[in-house]
């Protein structure tokens, strides 16, 4: 399929709202971000991305978001066409704290992709039988084949995060996982699977606000679980787990990308840009894809170093 030299003009941005009921509630969009500090206040991006600071006090306005999203979603369709033509196998892991926006980011990336060749994996807790298996076993059957893009809404890194913090695994199981995960990913890479790992990072204050929104919004109450309610009380333990994961399981074959996600709209767009900018797919419009915002997106190698 030929890719156009330029993308068609977007429809009137308001037309999207009929299919985006969550955007009709402007409460979140109007809420200011309090933990703002100009990036220049820190001497390096490493310090900045290790902090909870955010570069913009105002959230992205809806019109700008919808227009940029439309253009980037066209690029995602081109990218999928290219993966089909070349037989690439693409695996995207979306990780982050509870309410960081993992599922909603994947939803916007999947919105116009061909579902025959792109899918989302969001596994429930392991069954009794799965608990007796090799930890990675239940993920293997869900990996991409040639021409496929697979998004994991949480992944095997549950063991490094929630299972460690909530003590759902033993210390020995956690240590074994941290040793095996990079080896497992190197095996996948050697078999031709391209692995992209995104970590959506939010502040404690933003997480609390999103939890409150889930409590009060009947359309989102299903997202709030007892484990979520523990997240604020165990914030520091989650921070320790986050740092260990991003520093010890980062590798050339499967590197982590950190996305500051206090503004969920910016986070979605910059995650799309980060993904698209890594591939030389046919018809890519560099003026649309551009480069990710350096104060929203950073490689974990720069922030935490290699494993």
Secondary structure as UniProt FT lines:
FT   HELIX           13..19
FT   HELIX           21..23
FT   HELIX           27..30
FT   HELIX           39..41
FT   HELIX           45..50
FT   HELIX           62..86
FT   STRAND          89..96
FT   TURN            98..99
FT   HELIX           102..110
FT   TURN            111..112
FT   TURN            115..117
FT   STRAND          118..121
FT   HELIX           128..131
FT   TURN            135..136
FT   HELIX           137..140
FT   TURN            141..142
FT   TURN            146..147
FT   STRAND          149..153
FT   HELIX           156..158
FT   TURN            159..161
FT   HELIX           162..165
FT   TURN            166..167
FT   HELIX           171..190
FT   TURN            191..192
FT   STRAND          193..201
FT   HELIX           204..216
FT   TURN            218..220
FT   HELIX           221..223
FT   HELIX           226..231
FT   TURN            232..234
FT   HELIX           235..248
FT   STRAND          256..260
FT   HELIX           264..276
FT   TURN            277..278
FT   TURN            282..283
FT   HELIX           286..289
FT   TURN            294..296
FT   STRAND          297..299
FT   HELIX           300..304
//
